Amino acid sequence: MRMIGGGIYNGSQTRSVVGLWAVVGGGITMKIHSAFNLSSLTDNGTGDFTLTMSIPFASASDYAVVATQGSGNFSAAHIDHSNPPTASTVRVVTFDDSVANVGDRDPVTIVAAGRR
């Protein structure tokens, strides 16, 4: 395996690349701080949002997503498995305290990498 043009070439013409990154923020209105390959951000309610990619991955099972948040004493962000990712969307849920109450957080960072 070797790096070529921002992706990983494994000898079979399969490229693995970062296909999405975004820094978003919660509150009364969700906002995009910065992003790559993000066409829209949908606020589904408190601590719950969906990111839609401009260019999708090969399929829903061909990428991995990491979501994290950076404020508060206890914080967590995870993919909403009751609404699994598609090739072009990923839904994220954030929590705001040690008793795991769903809450809007700012900032939340999401990175998705996989086969394009």
Secondary structure, DSSP 8 states (H G I E B T S, - for coil): -EEETTEEE-SSS-EEEEEEEEEEE-SSS-EEEEEESEEEEEEEETTEEEEEESS--S-TTSEEEEEEE--SSS-EEEE-TTS---SSEEEEEEE-STT--B---S-EEEEEEEE-
